[in-house]
Amino acid sequence: MSVIPHLINGELVTENGRAVDVFNPSTGQAIHKLPLASKETIQKAIDAAKAAFPAWRNTPPAKRAQVMFRFKQLLEQNEARISQLISEEHGKTLEDAAGELKRGIENVEFACAAPEILKGEYSRNVGPNIDAWSDFQPLGVVAGITPFNFPAMVPLWMYPLAIVCGNCFILKPSERDPSSTLLIAQLLLEAGLPKGVMSVVHGDKAAVDALIEAPEVKALSFVGSTPIAEYIYAEGTKRGKRVQALGGAKNHAVLMPDADLDNAVSALMGAAYGSCGERCMAISVAVCVGDQVADALVAKLVPQIKALKIGAGTSCGLDMGPLVTGQARDKVSGYVDDGVAAGATLVVDGRGLSVAGHEDGFFLGGCLFDNVTPEMRIYKEEIFGPVLCVVRVNSLEEAMQLINDHEYGNGTCIFTRDGEAARLFCDEIEVGMVGVNVPLPVPVAYHSFGGWKRSLFGDLHAYGPDGVRFYTRRKAITQRWPQRASHEASQFAFPSL
Ligand code: NAD
C-alpha cells in the first residue's frame, strides 16, 4: 500500500505517527495509507507560508494570474488522470468526476482576471488637492478545510482566488479521497507557483485544531457538515479570524401541477441519484403540489430508479457508483430502515444491492419514499445518499412554508410553467441558491456560492465576488499633495468640504 505524502514548501513529505487507510469504495479494499499531520507538521506548512508571503504579496497581480493561466492548461491536459483518481477513491463515475473538475477549472479562469478584480476604486479631488482610493490587500496566511464529496472542485473554489489575491494558502483536504487534491496542488507548483505559497497537509480534527489555534492563520474557509462548520466558525471567530463555513443541506424541489413532468423527472433523477446523492446540492425532497402530481411523479420515477446503471465508478457508461465508505453506506441504509419504521412508504428499496465482481464494494441502490411527513427523521436530517423523499402538499404556499421552516437553506428549485409562481418563489424562499426549472442551481464562478440558515456560518459566500472580499481586506487611502506655494492654516473643525 503506498503512502500519500503531505506537500509542504514544495516538497513531498511523510511522517511517522497516526495514519488512516484510504479505500477504493468500489472494491471495499484499502489502497493507500494517509498520515495524519501532527501540530509540528502543520507548523512547518505555516512557517513556509509565512516566509513566502512578503514576496508573493508584492508579485504583480498580472504575474500571479499568469501562474493561473498555466495551471488551467495543466488541469485540462491532466483531466483523465485526475478523474481516474477521484473516481478510484470517491466512487463517483468518471463522467461525474470530469464534470466536477470542469466546474473547478471555472474558478481558475475567474482567478486569471486578478489584475481586473484587484483594481480597487479611485476618486480624484475628493477635497482640495486630495485624491482617495481603496485597495484590496491580502490577509496573509489563510487555510481551507474541505469535504470528501468534491475533492477537486471544492478546494478549487478556495485557493486559486486566495492565491491570486496575494495570500499564501494551506489546504487540509478530506482524509477519504486526497489523491486527486494532492495531484492538482502539484500541478499548481508545476505551473510556476513559488514554493510555500501553497501547501497541502492531510489530517483530522487535530490538524484542523492546529490551524484554528495558529495566530498566523488569518482566515479559514470550510466546507463540510453542519456540526463541524459551526464548530470551526465558533472557534475561529473567537480567535479573531475571518471564517466562512459552509455546511450541510436538505434541498427541496417543488413540482407545480403545470410543470413539464417528463423534463422534471429527468432533472430529478440526475439531481437526486447523481454521485449517489453525495452532493450538497443534491435534491433529496420532492414537494408535490397536489396528489395528482405526486402520483404521476412516483409512477414515472419508479422504472427509472430501478433501471439505474450502478457499478464501479471507474467503469464507463454508469449512472451511479458506490457510496464513499462502508460506514456511509450503513448510515444511509439506517435512514431507510428508520423511514420504514416511521411509516413512510418505501416505493423503491435499494438496500442489499450486490454488484457482480464487486461484492465487497459500498453499494446501495436508489431508494424512493412516498408519503413522507415533516416530523420524520428522513425528512429533517441530511441523509447524503441515493434516497429521494416525496412530500405531498396542497398549495405553493404550503410548499414554501415547509422549505422556509427547514433548518437548512442551501439550494432549492421549482418546476413550473407559471412565471408568477416562479417569481414569488424566488422572492420569498429562504434559501441561498434557487433554480427555476434548474435542479442543481450551482452558481457559475463569477457569481458566489452559499446557502442560508444552518447551511452557512459567516457573512460571505464562497468564490466569485464574495470570495474576493473574503480573501482581501480593504484599505482606504486619502492623499493630499499641496500646491507648492500655498500655506494651509490649522483646521480645528472636523474636515468637510
Ligand atoms: P465532514 O464535516 O465530515 O468533513 C469535512 C472536513 O472537516 C474534512 O476535511 C474533515 O477532515 C474535517 N473534520 C471532520 N471532523 C472534524 C472535527 N471533529 N473537527 C475538525 N475538522 C473535522 O464532511 P464530509 O463528510 O467530508 O462531507 C460531506 C458534508 O459536506 C455534507 O454534510 C455536505 O452537505 C457538506 N458539503 C457542503 C457543501 C456546501 O457548499 N454547503 C459542499 C460540499 C459538501
Residues whose N, C-alpha, C, O or C-beta is under 5 A from the ligand:
A	BS01	NAD	I145 T146 P147 F148 N149 K172 P173 S174 E175 G203 D204 K205 V208 V223 G224 S225 T226 I228 L246 G247 G248 A249 C280 S455
